[in-house]
Amino acid sequence: MSDSVSVVTGQGRLAGRLLDDGGAVFAGIPYAEPPVGALRLRPPQPPRRWEGVRDATRFRAAPPQTPHPLSPPGAVYDEDCLHVNVWTPDIRGRRPVMVWIYGGAFESGSATPPTTDGQWLMRGGDVVVVSFHYRVGALGFAHLSGIGGEAWAGTANLGLQDQVAALRWVRENITRFGGDPDNVTLFGNSAGASAIGCLLAMPSARGLFRRAVMMSPPIARIYAPATADRLAADLLDALGVTRPEQLADVPAERILSAQAEIVPADMGVRALPGGRAWGPVLDGTVLPRTPLQAAAAGDTKGITLLIGANRDEMLIYELMQQAGGSGPQLDDGTLYDEIAGAVGAPAASALIEAYRAAEPDATPARLRLRFLGDHLYRVPAWRMAEAHTRAGGTAYRYLFSADLPVVGSAHGMEVPFVFGGHDKSEGALSQLYRDWPGSAELGHRMTTAWAEFARTGDPGWAPHSPGAVQACEFGSAMGFVAEPPASTAAAWALAVNHPTVPEVRAPMHD
């Protein structure tokens, strides 16, 4: 019996691989021309046709990036990265399609196993799973149109433009893999969720998806053109070039080194007022509105949302700082100053009091991480659901609160549960999931909810009503919980200047 399976796409015939436990995978399919040479730092171009049968059994390189402590060992990176992967139960039929967009602070990430493996979600949910690579870092988000003149018009947010190109490929080809192009759900974590928020606001992405799952979405971290212009100019200076055209000849390794030198290493400094990093730019054309502005205007109401965050978002960074012997040196005064600069003095005092009451023995550094978790992920998730539903859309809310060993419900820890592969691969994290007695039940519950949302638009609980307090809890406890919790909600209602605060603020619950 052959272990291969073949389909014909708009670009040519592919040979994929049958999987031992059922289904098939088609890997490394080009959805755009390689962004190299003259196409480096340019919008994605349609892929060329090929003759014969193209091998689609091998996963391709992730985009150029500097590996971090959680990067899989042996990962391969290359500028020729614009490829899509498809896992399907059967090339016959018309199943819901779930398209994964990876996170990584818009500087790293991968669409290939073990970071992403769609086979268990594909089988468990009876859905077609898609992942793809998009450009990150300066190669994906350097804002050159502001400093390069007319020759660089249209080059903003290249990483987001890659995503639109991938979704167009899905729209045009997914029926050949057994998928339904009229029932496409995006799902993504962290920067991937922020990207989904941007896609909701982008005219070029309209009609390419029906539903969206935003997991820990830092949607407030979108930069003004002036900030992005200064960052791009500093990149050129760091590389010793004077014009954007010269970047075509600079080795990718030098660009990676330079892009790291000119942005803060600390996640909090990047995200707080005055910070900067590589990521989406409100350029006015590719991205004309922020996700919250689009939601408030009713632009997103035709898309059903599933949106939430994790209880212990930033505590993973505490572990990383301890392991590396680094981290900010804070006392109570500097903590107050930083939070007050972000959300105003009344909110700062109330938030610190609430965090301190919940963790009396916490250091200022720990309280800062609690604030940043709210600031970056939990409050934006709540306010996105509020804006979307107040404008007539439907949203379902959740909170991930698993008490996993060591890491708790830290940032990204829900992703393996959603994919259903939390206990399948090797490594420290897989062992951690296997050691926690609630893993099997929680994994089944999350995979089922996410797949059912993709199938019907209903994950299994009541949708959010504006001003409501309840979110579905996925963790050691199963049920519903106030989110944000009552202990911090009143304090966050005092926030000013926070990028998610609407001009007319919706009241948060008491």
C-alpha positions in Angstrom: 0.0 0.0 0.0 1.4 3.4 -1.0 2.1 5.8 1.8 1.6 8.9 -0.4 -1.4 10.8 -1.5 -1.7 13.3 -4.4 -3.7 16.5 -5.0 -3.7 19.1 -7.8 -3.5 22.7 -6.6 -3.7 25.9 -8.7 0.1 25.8 -9.0 0.6 22.1 -9.8 0.4 18.5 -8.4 1.5 17.7 -4.9 2.5 14.4 -3.3 1.7 14.4 0.4 2.2 11.7 3.1 -0.4 9.4 4.7 -0.1 9.4 8.5 0.1 6.1 10.5 -2.9 6.9 12.6 -5.1 8.2 9.8 -5.2 11.3 7.7 -2.5 12.9 5.6 -0.1 15.9 5.7 1.0 18.1 2.8 4.0 20.1 3.9 6.1 22.9 2.6 3.7 24.2 -0.1 4.7 27.6 -1.5 2.0 30.2 -1.2 4.2 33.0 -2.5 7.5 33.4 -4.3 10.6 33.3 -2.0 11.1 36.8 -0.5 14.8 36.9 -1.5 17.0 39.0 -3.7 14.9 41.7 -5.3 11.8 40.5 -3.4 13.4 40.9 0.1 11.4 43.5 2.0 8.8 43.6 -0.7 5.1 42.4 -0.6 4.5 38.7 -1.3 4.2 37.7 -4.9 2.0 34.9 -6.3 3.8 31.5 -6.5 4.8 30.2 -9.9 3.4 27.0 -11.4 5.6 23.9 -11.4 5.9 20.9 -13.7 5.5 17.3 -12.6 4.8 16.3 -9.0 6.2 18.4 -6.2 7.3 16.7 -3.0 5.1 17.8 -0.1 6.3 15.4 2.5 8.9 17.6 4.1 8.4 20.6 6.3 10.4 23.7 5.3 12.4 26.3 7.2 11.0 28.9 9.5 11.7 32.6 8.9 15.0 34.0 9.9 15.1 34.6 13.7 17.4 34.4 16.7 16.5 31.2 18.6 15.3 31.6 22.2 15.3 29.2 25.2 12.0 27.6 24.1 13.0 27.2 20.4 13.1 23.5 19.3 16.6 22.1 19.0 17.8 21.7 15.5 15.3 24.2 14.0 16.1 25.4 10.5 15.7 29.1 9.4 15.8 30.5 5.9 14.5 33.6 4.0 12.8 31.2 1.6 10.0 30.5 4.2 6.6 31.4 2.6 5.2 27.9 2.8 1.9 26.4 4.0 1.2 23.0 5.6 -2.1 21.1 5.5 -3.3 18.2 7.7 -6.5 16.6 6.5 -8.5 13.6 7.7 -9.4 12.9 4.0 -9.0 14.8 0.8 -12.6 14.0 0.0 -15.4 15.9 1.7 -15.9 19.5 2.9 -14.7 19.9 6.5 -14.2 23.0 8.6 -10.8 24.6 8.2 -8.7 25.8 11.1 -5.8 28.1 10.2 -3.1 28.5 12.8 -1.1 31.8 13.1 1.9 31.4 15.4 3.1 33.9 18.0 6.6 34.9 19.0 6.4 38.7 19.6 6.6 39.2 15.9 10.3 38.3 16.1 10.2 34.5 16.2 7.9 31.5 15.6 7.4 28.5 13.5 4.6 26.7 11.7 6.3 23.3 11.7 6.4 20.4 14.2 7.2 20.1 17.0 6.2 23.7 17.5 3.0 23.1 15.5 1.7 19.7 14.7 -1.9 19.6 13.4 -2.4 15.9 13.2 -4.1 15.4 16.6 -6.4 18.3 16.3 -7.2 17.2 12.8 -8.3 13.7 13.9 -9.9 14.7 17.2 -11.9 17.5 15.7 -12.5 16.1 12.2 -11.2 19.3 10.7 -8.6 20.4 8.2 -5.7 22.1 10.0 -3.5 24.7 8.2 -0.3 26.4 9.3 2.0 28.7 7.5 5.2 30.8 7.9 5.2 34.5 7.7 8.1 37.0 7.9 9.1 38.3 11.4 11.4 40.9 12.8 12.8 43.6 10.6 12.4 41.4 7.5 8.7 41.3 8.2 7.9 44.6 9.9 10.6 47.2 9.1 8.5 50.3 8.2 10.5 51.5 5.2 7.7 53.4 3.4 8.1 56.3 5.8 11.8 56.8 5.2 12.3 55.4 1.7 9.9 57.5 -0.3 7.5 56.5 -3.1 9.7 53.5 -4.1 8.7 51.8 -0.9 5.0 52.6 -0.9 3.0 49.5 -0.1 5.7 47.7 1.9 4.3 48.3 5.4 3.5 45.3 7.5 5.0 42.7 5.2 4.4 39.9 7.8 0.6 40.8 7.8 0.6 40.9 4.0 2.2 37.4 4.0 -0.7 36.2 6.1 -3.3 37.6 3.7 -1.5 35.9 0.8 -1.6 32.6 2.7 -5.3 33.0 3.4 -5.9 33.7 -0.2 -4.1 30.5 -1.0 -6.4 28.7 1.4 -9.4 30.2 -0.2 -8.4 29.1 -3.6 -7.0 25.6 -2.8 -8.4 24.1 0.3 -11.3 22.3 -1.3 -8.7 20.0 -2.9 -7.7 18.9 0.6 -11.2 18.2 1.8 -11.7 21.7 3.4 -14.6 24.1 3.1 -13.4 27.6 2.0 -16.6 29.1 3.3 -16.0 27.8 6.8 -12.5 29.0 7.8 -11.5 29.8 11.4 -8.3 31.6 12.3 -6.7 30.7 15.6 -3.5 32.1 17.1 -1.7 32.8 20.3 0.1 36.0 21.5 1.5 37.7 18.4 -0.6 35.3 16.3 -3.7 36.5 18.1 -2.6 40.2 17.7 -2.2 39.4 14.0 -5.7 38.1 13.8 -6.9 41.3 15.4 -5.1 43.2 12.7 -6.6 40.9 10.0 -10.0 41.8 11.4 -9.2 45.5 10.7 -7.5 45.0 7.2 -9.6 45.6 4.1 -7.5 43.1 2.2 -8.4 40.2 4.5 -12.2 40.7 4.3 -14.0 37.6 3.1 -11.1 35.2 3.8 -12.3 33.8 7.1 -15.5 33.4 9.0 -14.5 33.0 12.7 -11.5 33.8 14.8 -9.9 32.5 18.0 -7.7 35.1 19.8 -5.7 33.5 22.5 -3.9 36.1 24.7 -4.1 38.9 22.2 -1.7 41.8 22.8 -3.8 44.0 20.4 -2.7 47.2 22.1 0.9 46.7 20.9 0.5 48.4 17.5 3.0 51.2 16.7 2.5 54.6 15.3 4.2 55.4 12.0 6.5 58.0 13.6 7.8 55.3 16.1 8.2 52.8 13.3 10.0 55.4 11.1 12.6 56.0 13.9 13.1 52.3 14.4 13.7 51.8 10.7 16.1 54.7 10.5 18.0 53.2 13.5 18.2 49.9 11.7 19.8 51.5 8.7 22.3 53.3 11.0 23.1 50.1 12.9 23.9 48.3 9.6 25.9 51.2 8.2 23.7 51.8 5.2 21.9 55.0 4.2 19.1 53.8 1.9 16.5 51.0 2.2 17.6 49.7 -1.2 21.0 48.7 0.3 19.3 46.3 2.7 18.9 43.8 -0.2 22.6 43.1 0.0 23.0 42.8 3.8 23.3 39.2 5.1 20.2 38.1 7.1 22.5 37.3 10.1 23.6 40.9 10.3 20.0 42.2 10.1 19.0 39.8 13.0 21.9 41.1 15.1 21.1 44.7 14.4 17.3 44.4 14.9 18.0 43.0 18.4 20.4 45.8 19.3 17.9 48.7 18.7 14.8 47.4 20.6 14.6 46.9 24.4 15.1 43.3 25.6 12.5 43.7 28.4 9.0 42.8 27.3 7.5 45.4 29.6 9.6 48.3 28.4 8.6 47.4 24.8 4.9 47.4 25.5 4.7 50.4 27.9 4.4 54.0 26.7 7.5 55.1 24.8 8.4 51.5 24.0 9.0 50.1 20.6 9.7 46.7 18.9 9.1 44.9 15.6 5.4 44.5 14.9 2.3 45.9 13.3 2.3 49.6 12.3 -0.8 51.7 11.9 0.3 52.8 8.5 -3.2 53.9 7.3 -3.3 51.7 4.2 -2.4 48.1 4.9 -3.6 48.5 8.5 -5.9 51.6 8.6 -7.4 50.9 12.1 -6.5 49.2 15.3 -8.4 46.0 16.1 -10.4 47.9 18.8 -11.2 50.8 16.5 -12.4 48.3 13.8 -14.5 46.5 16.4 -16.1 49.6 17.8 -16.9 50.8 14.3 -18.7 47.5 13.6 -16.2 46.3 11.0 -15.7 43.0 12.8 -19.3 42.2 13.7 -19.6 39.7 10.8 -16.9 37.5 12.4 -17.7 35.3 15.4 -14.9 35.5 18.0 -13.6 33.2 20.7 -11.3 35.2 22.9 -9.5 34.9 26.2 -6.2 34.9 28.1 -4.3 33.0 30.8 -4.4 33.6 34.5 -0.6 33.6 35.0 0.4 35.1 31.7 3.8 36.7 32.4 5.1 34.4 35.1 7.0 32.3 32.6 9.3 35.3 32.2 10.0 35.2 35.9 11.3 31.6 35.5 13.4 32.7 32.5 14.8 35.6 34.4 15.7 33.4 37.3 17.4 30.9 35.0 19.4 33.6 33.3 20.2 35.6 36.4 18.6 38.7 34.9 15.5 40.8 35.3 14.7 44.4 36.2 15.7 45.7 39.7 12.6 47.2 41.2 11.4 48.7 44.4 7.9 49.8 45.3 8.6 53.3 44.1 9.9 52.4 40.7 7.0 49.9 40.3 4.5 52.6 41.1 6.1 55.1 38.7 6.1 52.6 35.8 2.5 51.5 36.3 1.4 55.1 36.8 3.1 56.1 33.6 1.1 53.5 31.7 -2.4 53.8 33.2 -2.4 56.9 35.5 -1.9 57.4 39.2 -5.3 56.4 40.5 -5.3 53.1 38.6 -1.7 52.4 39.6 -2.4 52.8 43.3 -5.5 50.6 43.1 -3.8 47.9 41.0 -0.8 47.6 43.2 -3.1 47.4 46.3 -5.1 44.6 44.6 -2.1 42.6 43.4 -0.5 43.0 46.9 -3.6 41.8 48.6 -3.7 38.7 46.4 0.0 37.9 46.9 1.2 39.6 50.2 4.7 38.2 49.9 5.3 39.0 46.3 8.3 41.0 45.2 7.9 44.2 43.2 9.2 42.2 40.2 6.4 39.6 40.6 3.7 42.4 41.0 5.1 44.0 37.8 4.6 40.7 35.9 1.0 40.5 37.2 0.4 44.0 35.9 2.0 43.3 32.5 -0.1 40.2 32.1 -3.2 42.2 32.6 -1.9 45.1 30.5 -0.8 43.1 27.5 -3.3 40.2 27.4 -6.2 39.9 29.9 -7.6 43.4 29.7 -7.2 43.7 25.9 -9.0 40.4 25.5 -11.9 41.6 27.7 -12.1 45.0 25.9 -12.0 43.4 22.5 -15.0 41.3 23.4 -16.8 44.3 24.8 -16.2 46.5 21.7 -17.1 43.7 19.3 -20.4 42.8 21.0 -21.4 46.4 21.7 -21.2 46.9 17.9 -23.5 43.9 17.2 -21.0 41.0 17.0 -20.9 37.7 18.8 -18.0 36.7 21.1 -17.3 33.9 23.5 -14.9 34.5 26.4 -12.6 32.1 28.3 -9.9 32.1 30.9 -7.1 29.4 31.0 -6.2 28.7 34.6 -4.5 25.3 34.7 -2.2 24.7 37.7 0.5 23.0 35.7 3.7 22.1 37.6 6.2 24.9 37.8 4.6 27.2 35.2 1.0 27.3 36.2 -1.2 28.8 33.5 1.6 30.9 32.0 1.7 32.4 28.6 1.3 29.9 25.8 0.7 26.9 28.0 -2.8 26.4 26.6 -1.5 25.9 23.0 -0.6 22.2 23.3 -4.0 21.4 24.9 -5.7 23.1 21.9 -3.6 21.1 19.4 -4.2 17.9 21.4 -0.5 17.0 21.4 0.4 18.1 24.9 1.6 14.6 25.9 2.7 13.3 22.5 6.1 14.7 21.9 9.3 14.6 23.9 10.9 17.3 26.0 10.6 19.1 29.3 7.2 20.7 28.5 5.6 17.4 27.3 6.8 15.7 30.5 5.3 18.6 32.5 1.9 18.0 30.8 2.1 14.3 31.4 2.9 14.8 35.1 -0.2 16.9 35.7 -3.2 14.7 36.5 -5.7 16.9 34.8 -4.1 17.0 31.4 -6.1 14.3 29.6 -9.5 15.8 30.6 -8.5 19.4 29.9 -6.9 18.6 26.6 -10.0 16.8 25.4 -12.2 19.7 26.6 -10.2 22.4 24.9 -9.7 20.5 21.6 -13.4 19.7 21.5 -14.4 23.3 22.2 -12.1 24.9 19.7 -13.1 22.4 16.9 -16.8 22.8 17.7 -16.4 26.5 17.5 -14.8 26.1 14.1 -17.6 23.8 13.0 -20.6 25.7 14.2 -19.5 29.0 15.7 -20.6 27.8 19.2 -17.9 26.4 21.6 -20.5 25.1 24.0 -21.3 28.0 26.4 -23.3 31.3 26.3 -21.9 34.2 24.3 -20.6 37.3 26.0 -23.1 40.1 26.7 -21.7 43.7 27.0 -20.9 44.4 30.6 -21.1 40.8 31.7 -18.6 39.3 34.1 -18.5 35.6 33.2 -15.9 33.7 31.2 -15.6 29.9 30.7 -12.8 28.6 32.8 -10.4 26.0 31.4 -8.1 24.7 34.2 -8.1 22.9 37.5 -11.6 24.2 38.0 -14.2 23.8 35.3 -17.0 26.3 35.1 -17.3 30.0 34.9 -15.3 32.8 36.5 -15.3 36.6 36.7 -12.8 37.9 34.2 -11.1 40.3 34.9 -11.5 39.2 38.5 -13.4 41.5 40.8 -10.1 42.2 42.7 -8.7 44.2 39.8 -11.7 45.1 37.7 -12.5 48.3 39.6 -8.8 49.3 39.5 -8.7 48.8 35.7 -11.8 50.9 35.3 -9.7 53.8 36.5 -7.1 53.4 33.8 -6.3 56.3 31.4 -4.0 56.4 28.5 -4.0 52.6 28.2 -4.3 51.8 24.4 -7.4 49.7 24.9 -9.4 52.4 26.7 -12.1 53.5 24.3 -13.1 57.1 24.0 -16.4 56.3 25.7 -15.4 53.6 28.2 -17.8 50.7 28.8 -18.2 50.1 32.6 -16.3 47.2 34.0 -18.1 45.1 36.6 -18.0 45.9 40.3 
